[in-house]
Amino acid sequence: MPSHESDASDLRLIMVALWGKRLCITCLSAETGVPTPRIKATITTLATVVAITESVAVCERCSESTNVFELT
C-alpha cells in the first residue's frame, strides 16, 4: 500500500508550484509529479507554516472553475 505521508521534497515542489499561482489539485499533481493523496497531506502540513487559501476559482493551468489552492 503506498504511503500518503508528505516529505520535504513534496513540500518544496508544491510550494514552488503554487508560488504566484492558483492551481487545482489535479494540476498540482501534474506539475509536481506528487500523487493526489500526498498533495492533500502536504497541503495540510504546509498550512501549518504558510498561509494557503483554498477557494473556488479558475485554475491557472487548466482553466477549470474548481477548488484551487494558492499561497497567500
Buried (B, 14 or more C-beta within 10 A) or exposed (E): EEEEEBBEEBBEBBBEBBEEBBBBBBBBBBBBEBBEBBBBBBBEBBEEEEEBEEEEBEBBBEEEEBEBBBBE
